[in-house]
C-alpha cells in the first residue's frame, strides 16, 4: 500500500523548484501532480529498499567455493538431521 494511502498517515507540504516552462506545461493538463509525485516518490523509496540483485549475484560468486573432493552432501544432510532430531528429543523429555 502506498505511504500516502495509509490510514492515519498525516500529509505534509513540501516544495519543489521547476523551470517555468515545465510548470506552464503542467498547468495545461488535468493531471493531479501531487498524487503523481507521491506515487513516484513512493515507488522510488520502495525500490531503494530492495536489494540490488546484480550486486547480490556478484557477491555470491565472489564467496562461492567448490565443494571439497569426495564431498557427499546427502551424508552431511543426514548427519545434521540426526543431530537436530537428537536435540529435539532431549529438549522434549
N, C-alpha and C positions, 0 to 999 in steps of 0.2 A: 504494500500500500504506500502511495507517495506520502512524503512527510507533510505536505500541505493538506492532506485529506484526513490525517489522524484526528480522532476525537480529542477535544481539549487542547489542540495544538494552536497556541497563540500566534497570530500573524504579527509581523513587524515590518516596518517600512525601511527600504534601502534605496539608494540612488545609484544610477549608472550614468556615465557620460558617453554620449553618442555624437557622431557628426550630424550637423543639422540636416544634411541631405538624406541621411538614413532615417531620422525622426520624421521627416516630411513624408517619406515613402511609407513608413509605418502608419502614419495618420490616415493615409489613403486606403487602408484596409479595414476589414471588420474583425480583425484578429484580436483576441483578448491577450495582449502581450504579457501581462502579469502572469496569467495562467501558463502561457507558453514557456516563459522563462523559468517559472517554478518547476515545471516538468523537466526542462533541460538541465537545470541545476541538480535536481534530484537524481536524474539518470547519471550525471557525471560523478556525483558523490558516491552513488552505488557502485559505479564502475571502478572508482578509485579504491574502494574497499575490497574488490575482488582480487584474488591472487593473479599475478601475471603468469599464465600457463606456459608461455615460451620460456620465461625465466626459470620456472619450476622444472621444466624438462631439462634445460641446460644444467641446472644444479644437480639434478638426479643423475645425469650422465657423468658428471664430474666425480661423484662419490661412489658410483657403481663399481663393483668388483666382480670378477669371475669367481665362481664357486671353487673351493679347493678341489684338487684331484680326488676322485673316488667319493665325492660328496653324495650322500644319499638323503635327499630332503624328506622322503617318506619316513625314513627311520627317525630323523630328527623330530618330525611332527608327532610320531607315535610316542617318543620319549617325553616331549612336553605335555602331551595329553595325559600320560601316566602320572607325571608329577602333579599336574593340576587336579586330577582325579583323587590322588592320594591326599593332597592338601584339603580338598573339599570334604573328603571322608573324615579326616581328623577334626576339621572345623565343625562338622555336624554331629560329632559324637559327644 
